[in-house]
């Protein structure tokens, strides 16, 4: 069962591990939609502590200087999420409906912006950045992982290689002691 799951997981990840094909158009929220939020003030709560944690941890540096504002972080995360979904769908020759996905992405944006739901912190930190978009290191979206040593006699390096790669992406790794 574990081997079958592992093979299925590898097939699933292969759709995202290769760069998108030539001519691929990444998903983006409409600029006119996001512009309305540039003037809105988010409610971080906790007497300014929420804003401090956001600015310290999740607001990324911008190429032209300065740091992201909340509306830009939400845009990056939503674009990254839907871009990943679009690549998956197109890789599997499924139907991508731009209008439907734009509406769904705008709904997601609104809910994140108003903090009705938030992605995990790792998603706020890495989604839509060069880590996921260019380097395709989606493991950086995970907080923790597990590796088994039950087959260490067959491949001694495998658990340690996994542990090192995950740890270098900030992922905590647990293990068994078989």
C-alpha positions as CSV (number, residue, x, y, z in Angstrom):
1,X,0.0,0.0,0.0
2,X,2.8,2.4,0.9
3,X,4.6,1.7,-2.4
4,X,1.4,2.2,-4.4
5,X,0.7,5.5,-2.7
6,X,4.3,6.6,-3.3
7,X,4.1,5.8,-7.0
8,X,0.8,7.7,-7.2
9,X,2.3,10.7,-5.4
10,X,5.3,10.8,-7.8
11,X,2.9,10.7,-10.8
12,X,0.9,13.5,-9.4
13,X,3.9,15.7,-8.7
14,X,5.4,15.1,-12.2
15,X,2.7,17.3,-13.6
16,X,4.1,20.2,-11.6
17,X,7.8,19.4,-11.5
18,X,8.5,20.3,-15.2
19,X,8.3,23.8,-16.4
20,X,5.1,24.8,-18.2
21,X,5.1,24.2,-22.0
22,X,6.2,27.0,-24.3
23,X,3.3,29.4,-24.9
24,X,1.8,28.8,-21.5
25,X,-0.1,31.8,-20.1
26,X,0.0,31.9,-16.3
27,X,-3.1,32.7,-14.3
28,X,-3.4,36.2,-13.0
29,X,-6.2,38.1,-11.2
30,X,-7.4,41.0,-13.2
31,X,-5.5,44.2,-12.3
32,X,-8.7,46.2,-12.1
33,X,-10.0,43.7,-9.4
34,X,-6.8,44.0,-7.3
35,X,-6.6,47.8,-7.7
36,X,-9.8,48.2,-5.6
37,X,-8.1,46.5,-2.7
38,X,-5.0,48.7,-2.8
39,X,-6.9,51.4,-1.1
40,X,-8.6,49.1,1.5
41,X,-7.1,48.8,5.0
42,X,-7.0,45.2,6.3
43,X,-8.0,44.4,9.9
44,X,-5.1,42.5,11.3
45,X,-6.3,42.6,14.9
46,X,-4.6,41.9,18.2
47,X,-3.7,45.6,18.8
48,X,-1.2,45.8,16.0
49,X,0.5,42.5,16.7
50,X,-1.1,40.8,13.7
51,X,0.2,43.5,11.4
52,X,3.7,43.2,13.0
53,X,3.8,39.4,12.5
54,X,2.6,39.8,8.9
55,X,5.2,42.4,8.0
56,X,8.0,40.5,9.7
57,X,7.1,37.0,8.4
58,X,5.0,37.1,5.2
59,X,5.5,40.4,3.5
60,X,8.2,39.8,0.8
61,X,10.7,42.3,-0.5
62,X,9.6,43.8,-3.8
63,X,12.0,44.0,-6.8
64,X,11.9,47.8,-6.9
65,X,12.4,48.2,-3.2
66,X,10.1,48.2,-0.2
67,X,8.0,45.3,0.9
68,X,4.6,43.8,-0.1
69,X,1.5,45.3,1.3
70,X,-1.3,42.9,2.3
71,X,-3.2,43.3,-0.9
72,X,-0.1,42.3,-2.9
73,X,0.6,39.3,-0.7
74,X,-2.9,38.1,-1.2
75,X,-2.6,38.6,-4.9
76,X,0.7,36.6,-5.0
77,X,-0.8,33.8,-3.1
78,X,-4.0,33.6,-5.1
79,X,-2.2,33.9,-8.4
80,X,0.3,31.2,-7.4
81,X,-2.5,28.8,-6.2
82,X,-4.6,29.2,-9.4
83,X,-1.5,29.1,-11.6
84,X,-0.6,25.7,-10.0
85,X,-4.2,24.5,-10.5
86,X,-4.2,25.7,-14.2
87,X,-0.9,23.9,-14.9
88,X,-2.3,20.7,-13.4
89,X,-5.6,20.8,-15.3
90,X,-3.9,21.6,-18.6
91,X,-1.3,18.9,-18.1
92,X,-4.1,16.4,-17.7
93,X,-6.0,17.7,-20.7
94,X,-9.0,18.8,-18.5
95,X,-11.1,21.8,-19.1
96,X,-9.9,25.2,-17.8
97,X,-12.6,27.9,-17.9
98,X,-11.0,31.3,-17.5
99,X,-14.2,33.1,-16.5
100,X,-15.1,30.5,-13.9
101,X,-11.6,30.4,-12.4
102,X,-11.4,34.2,-12.4
103,X,-14.6,34.4,-10.3
104,X,-13.4,31.6,-8.0
105,X,-10.0,33.3,-7.6
106,X,-11.7,36.6,-6.8
107,X,-13.8,35.0,-4.2
108,X,-10.7,33.4,-2.6
109,X,-8.9,36.8,-2.7
110,X,-11.8,38.5,-0.9
111,X,-11.9,35.8,1.8
112,X,-8.2,35.9,2.4
113,X,-8.0,39.8,2.3
114,X,-10.8,40.0,4.9
115,X,-9.2,37.1,6.9
116,X,-12.4,35.0,6.7
117,X,-9.9,32.2,5.9
118,X,-6.1,32.1,5.6
119,X,-3.8,29.7,3.9
120,X,-1.2,28.1,6.1
121,X,1.7,30.4,7.0
122,X,4.1,28.5,4.6
123,X,1.6,29.2,1.8
124,X,1.6,32.9,2.7
125,X,5.4,32.9,2.7
126,X,6.2,30.8,-0.4
127,X,3.2,30.5,-2.8
128,X,3.6,32.5,-6.0
129,X,7.2,33.3,-5.4
130,X,10.2,32.1,-7.5
131,X,10.5,29.2,-5.0
132,X,7.3,27.7,-6.4
133,X,6.9,29.5,-9.8
134,X,10.4,29.1,-11.1
135,X,12.3,26.6,-9.0
136,X,9.2,24.4,-8.6
137,X,10.1,23.5,-5.0
138,X,6.5,22.9,-3.8
139,X,7.8,21.1,-0.7
140,X,8.4,24.6,0.7
141,X,4.6,24.9,1.2
142,X,4.7,22.1,3.8
143,X,5.3,22.7,7.5
144,X,6.3,19.1,8.3
145,X,7.0,15.7,6.7
146,X,7.8,12.2,7.7
147,X,10.3,9.7,6.3
148,X,10.5,6.0,7.1
149,X,13.7,4.1,7.6
150,X,12.1,0.7,7.2
151,X,13.8,0.1,3.9
152,X,17.2,1.6,4.8
153,X,18.9,-1.7,4.1
154,X,17.8,-1.4,0.4
155,X,18.7,2.3,0.0
156,X,20.7,3.7,2.8
157,X,20.9,7.3,1.5
158,X,17.2,7.8,0.6
159,X,15.8,8.8,4.0
160,X,18.7,11.1,4.6
161,X,18.5,12.7,1.2
162,X,14.8,13.4,1.7
163,X,15.5,14.8,5.2
164,X,18.2,17.1,3.9
165,X,16.2,18.4,0.9
166,X,13.1,19.0,3.1
167,X,15.1,20.7,5.9
168,X,16.8,23.0,3.5
169,X,13.3,24.2,2.5
170,X,12.3,24.8,6.1
171,X,10.3,21.6,6.4
172,X,10.5,19.8,9.8
173,X,11.0,16.1,9.2
174,X,10.0,13.3,11.6
175,X,11.2,9.7,11.2
176,X,10.6,6.2,12.7
177,X,13.3,4.1,14.3
178,X,12.9,0.8,12.5
